[in-house]
């Protein structure tokens, strides 16, 4: 049976792994990874809009991995619309990169659950095989955190290098052209970052669990029994 200190550490690690799993699931299902402001360039150029008039041509956009929405402003008031990435819009985007982001997060979900199970196992008993012990916990947390890092990096590349927001804003726009004025990473994106950080914390806790702290020994005073003590 593991000691009380190790039980506490692995119980905490199992909780962190489960929280990481929840964070990734919530992030994937929420349509707000990125928000931004769009300018209807075609409409603004048609009327030669100056700074005070540009407000009528500035809209908004938000999207996640599967869906999103936008407010289209082209001088005649805002028009709201929603869209889905699959199956139509993905053809407009970098399909391979977008699918890789989703696959990386799905694999991270799997390893988060495996890490959760291994942490529970180590909190209950000391496994005989090393791969089921702290070494295995470190491996699964490293893999889960690594795939989250890959997903976050791929999303950053899609936004910054492949103009993901601009491509989505101009999807099926045959007359008007939209340019991106502002982009902001929203809470769901940072949930994935927090999930990766959680696995880094688990690696630290597992490393601490392997530290052997010196035991404090109390010295017992030896009783000096003399012949006089025996007489009395």
Secondary structure in CASP SS format (residue, H / E / C, confidence):
PFRMAT SS
TARGET T0000
AUTHOR 0000-0000-0000
METHOD secondary structure of the structure
MODEL  1
X C 1.00
X C 1.00
X C 1.00
X H 1.00
X H 1.00
X H 1.00
X H 1.00
X H 1.00
X H 1.00
X H 1.00
X H 1.00
X H 1.00
X H 1.00
X H 1.00
X H 1.00
X H 1.00
X H 1.00
X H 1.00
X H 1.00
X H 1.00
X H 1.00
X H 1.00
X H 1.00
X H 1.00
X H 1.00
X H 1.00
X H 1.00
X H 1.00
X H 1.00
X C 1.00
X C 1.00
X C 1.00
X C 1.00
X E 1.00
X E 1.00
X E 1.00
X E 1.00
X E 1.00
X E 1.00
X E 1.00
X H 1.00
X H 1.00
X H 1.00
X H 1.00
X H 1.00
X H 1.00
X C 1.00
X C 1.00
X C 1.00
X C 1.00
X H 1.00
X H 1.00
X H 1.00
X H 1.00
X H 1.00
X H 1.00
X H 1.00
X E 1.00
X E 1.00
X E 1.00
X E 1.00
X E 1.00
X E 1.00
X C 1.00
X C 1.00
X C 1.00
X E 1.00
X E 1.00
X E 1.00
X E 1.00
X E 1.00
X E 1.00
X E 1.00
X C 1.00
X C 1.00
X C 1.00
X C 1.00
X E 1.00
X E 1.00
X E 1.00
X E 1.00
X E 1.00
X E 1.00
X E 1.00
X C 1.00
X C 1.00
X C 1.00
X C 1.00
X H 1.00
X H 1.00
X H 1.00
X C 1.00
X C 1.00
X C 1.00
X H 1.00
X H 1.00
X H 1.00
X H 1.00
X H 1.00
X H 1.00
X H 1.00
X H 1.00
X H 1.00
X H 1.00
X H 1.00
X H 1.00
X H 1.00
X H 1.00
X H 1.00
X H 1.00
X H 1.00
X H 1.00
X H 1.00
X H 1.00
X H 1.00
X H 1.00
X H 1.00
X H 1.00
X H 1.00
X H 1.00
X H 1.00
X H 1.00
X H 1.00
X H 1.00
X C 1.00
X C 1.00
X C 1.00
X C 1.00
X C 1.00
X H 1.00
X H 1.00
X H 1.00
X C 1.00
X H 1.00
X H 1.00
X H 1.00
X H 1.00
X H 1.00
X H 1.00
X H 1.00
X H 1.00
X H 1.00
X H 1.00
X H 1.00
X H 1.00
X H 1.00
X H 1.00
X H 1.00
X H 1.00
X H 1.00
X H 1.00
X H 1.00
X H 1.00
X H 1.00
X H 1.00
X H 1.00
X H 1.00
X H 1.00
X H 1.00
X H 1.00
X C 1.00
X C 1.00
X C 1.00
X H 1.00
X H 1.00
X H 1.00
X H 1.00
X H 1.00
X H 1.00
X C 1.00
X C 1.00
X C 1.00
X C 1.00
X C 1.00
X C 1.00
X C 1.00
X C 1.00
X E 1.00
X E 1.00
X E 1.00
X E 1.00
X E 1.00
X E 1.00
X E 1.00
X E 1.00
X C 1.00
X H 1.00
X H 1.00
X H 1.00
X H 1.00
X H 1.00
X H 1.00
X H 1.00
X H 1.00
X H 1.00
X H 1.00
X H 1.00
X H 1.00
X H 1.00
X H 1.00
X H 1.00
X H 1.00
X H 1.00
X H 1.00
X H 1.00
X H 1.00
X H 1.00
X H 1.00
X H 1.00
X C 1.00
X C 1.00
X C 1.00
X C 1.00
X C 1.00
X C 1.00
X C 1.00
X C 1.00
X C 1.00
X C 1.00
X C 1.00
X C 1.00
X C 1.00
X C 1.00
X C 1.00
X C 1.00
X C 1.00
X H 1.00
X H 1.00
X H 1.00
X H 1.00
X H 1.00
X C 1.00
END
